[in-house]
Amino acid sequence: MNGANILDISGVVKRFGPLEVLRNFSLKMAEGEKLVLIGPSGSGKSTVLRCINRIEEIQAGSILFEGRQAKSKAELRELRTNIGMVFQRFNLFPHMTVMENVVEAPERVKGIPHFEARVLAMELLNRVGLADRTDSYPRELSGGQQQRVAIARALAMRPRMMLFDEPTSALDPELVDEVLAVMKDLANAGMTMLVVTHEMAFAREVADRVIFMDKGVVLEEGPPEKLFSSPSQDRTRAFLRRVLHKTA
């Protein structure tokens, strides 16, 4: 981490009708930081990610990326170019091959020439261990392979930051490790990463900070060794007992 804030969320309120999902939510991230959000279902973790890249609009507060708030369509397009997102579901285009899925956005959004986009795609598919599946269609891949293609597709935009929204939750247990291995590689390479996950071993190994959320607020945060070994909040302790017992 170089100490410069790449993300600054301040006093964010997000409502779905009468339901307040985020309540005066604030968070700062340094460039190069790996931050993991944990907490029970419905605590607002995924909503945080969806607000950052403006899939959801907020009712109050501010979200600054690299010191700026995206207001115009051009600024929003630039924001989404610089922030890659990987969802629970893979969201690959079923009628396109692996290669076509990866080159689509660089060519259409960034105007990268086709040959250059294919070279970049091959580098990324090799990085995620799928260089031999360029001509395959999503239906011909396992869930883990599809998620690795989704990661390569997000990286093809050369983002400054990556958001991961429970990227292993839709996978069979035996396929989880192959996706986490790719994410660990990204972390080791210095990518700024904000990850929502229930994979506590991954959080322990990779995170610089872990944030525990409950009912739309940050209840507790700290380095993983401290938060997992000696959480200060009863709610955090109860959550970790339950989650760690399931994975034991």
N, C-alpha and C positions, 0 to 999 in steps of 0.2 A: 504494500500500500504506500502511496506517495503522500498521503495526508490531505489531498484536495478533495472536497466534497463533490461527488458526481451526482448525487441525488439528495434533495432536501424536501421532505414532506412536513408540512406544518399545519396543525389544527384542522385536519381533514375530517369532514362529516360526509357520510354517504348514507342515504336512505333509499329503501325500496318501499314506496308507499309510506305507511306509518312506521315501518320497521327501520330502526337506526342500526345499520350494520357496522359502521365505523364512527366512533365518538371521539372527536378532538384528537385524532390519530396523528402522531408525529414520529418521524424517523429520519436519520441522516446516514448516508453511506459514503465512505471514502472510495476513491478510485482504486480498483484492485481488490477491494474487500469482498469476502465471501460471507454472506449473512443468511441464516436459516430461520424461517418462521415456523414455529410449532404451536400447537394448541388444538383444542377439541374442534370437531366439525361444527360449522356455524359461527366460529369466532371471528371471521372476517379476513382470514389469511389470503384466500384466493381473490377476494374483492380488492385488497391492497394492490395486487399485481395488475388486476384489470383496470384499476384507476390510474396506475402509473403510465400505462400505454394508451389510456383514454378509450378503452373499450367501454368503460363506464364513466359517466360524468359525475363530478362531486357537487355537493350542495354548498359547501363552505370550506375554507382553507386554501392552501396552495400546494402545488407539486412542481418543483423546479428540477429540471435535468440540465446539468452543466450550467447552472445559474440562470436558466431561461424557462419561461412558461409558454408552452405551445398554445397560440391563440388562433392564428390563421390556418387555412388548409395546408399551405406550404410548410408551415412550422410543424403541424401535426404529422405530415408525411415524413419530414426530416426526423422527427422524434421516433417514429416507428421504424425508420431505417436504422437508427442508432441503438434501438433497444429490441433485441431478439426475444421471442417468447416461445416456450415449448409447453404445450397443454397436456392435460391428462389423456385426452384422446389425440390421436396422431394427426388428424386433419390433413392427411395427404390427399392429393387429387387422384381418385381411383382410376381414371382413364389415362393417366400419365405414367410413364416409366419412372424408375428411381432417378435417373439422370434428368429427365424432363421436370420432375418435381423440384430438384435442386436448382436448376438453371432458370426456372420461370421468373422468380422475383428479381434476381440480378439483371436479367435482360430487360424485363418490362419496366421495372421501377427505376433502376439505376442506369439503364441504357448501356450496359456492358456488352461488347461484341460477343457473338455466339461462341466463337472459338475460345476467347478468353474466359467466358463463363464456364465452358466445359472443362477447361484446364483447372480452374478453381474448384469446380464440383468434384473432379477426380481426386484432387488433393484432400478435400474434406471427406469424401467417401472412403478414401484410404485411411484417413485419420480415425474414422468411426468403425473401421473394419468391414466395409461393404463395397470395396472397389470391384469385386467380382459380381455384383448384383445390379449393375447400371441399367441393364435392359429388362429387369424384372418389374412387374407391376405390384402395387401394395398388397393385393390379395394373395400373392405368391410368397409373401414374407411373414415371418412370425411377428408377434406384437413387439418384442424387443428390437427386432430389426427395423420395423416401421418407426419406432421411436428414435432409433439412431439416425434414420433418414431425416426425421423431423428436426433433429438437432443439427445435422449437416445443412439442411435447408435454411435454418435460422442463421447459422454461421456464414452462409454464402453472402449475406448482406454486409458482412464485416462489421457487426455491431460493436458498440463500445461497452455494452452491458447485456447480460442475459438474465431473463426471468424464467424460472421453472415452476410450473404449477402442478405439484404432485405428479411428476413425470413417470413414476413407476406404479401408480395406484391401479392402473388398468391392466397390469401385466401379471401373468402367472408367476408364482414365486421364483421358479427356476430361471426366469428371464430378467429378473431385476438387476442382478449383478452386472450384466453386460452393459446396461444403460448407466448404472452408477459408475462403472469404470471409465466411460467416456466423460462423464461429468467431473470425475476426479482429475482426469487428464487436462480438462479445460481449467480447472482450479489451479493446478500446478503450473499451467502456462501463464497465469496471471489475469485471467478473465474476471471482471467484476460480475458477481453472481448473487442474485436474490432468489432463494429457493424455499418453496413451501413443500414440506415432506413429512412423512411419518417414519422415515428411515433414520432412527436415532444413531445408529452406528456411523452412518454417513455424516450426520451433523457433528458428531464427536470428532471425526477424523478431519473434516474439511473446513468447517466453519471457523471464522475468526470471532464471530459473535452469534449467539442464539437468542432469539426473542420469543418469549412465551406470550401469546395473545389469548384473551378470553373476553367475550362479549364486546368486541370491537375496540378494545384498548390494549395497550402494552402493559402487561401486569408485571413482567420481570424480564431483564436481559443481562447478558454477561458472556464471558468466554465459556466455551462448552465445558471445560473441566470444572469450572465453578458452578455453573447452572445445573449440570447433571449430578454433581456430587453433593452440593450443599445449597439447594434452592432456598430462598428466603421466604417465599410465599407458600401457605398451606395449599392453595389451589394448584400451584406448580408441582408440589410434591405429590399430590393425589393423582394428577395427570401422568406424571412420569412413572409412578408406581404401576399404574394400569397399563401404560404403553410398553414399558420395559418388561413387565411380566408376560405380556403377549408374545414378545419377541425372544424371550429367554428359552 
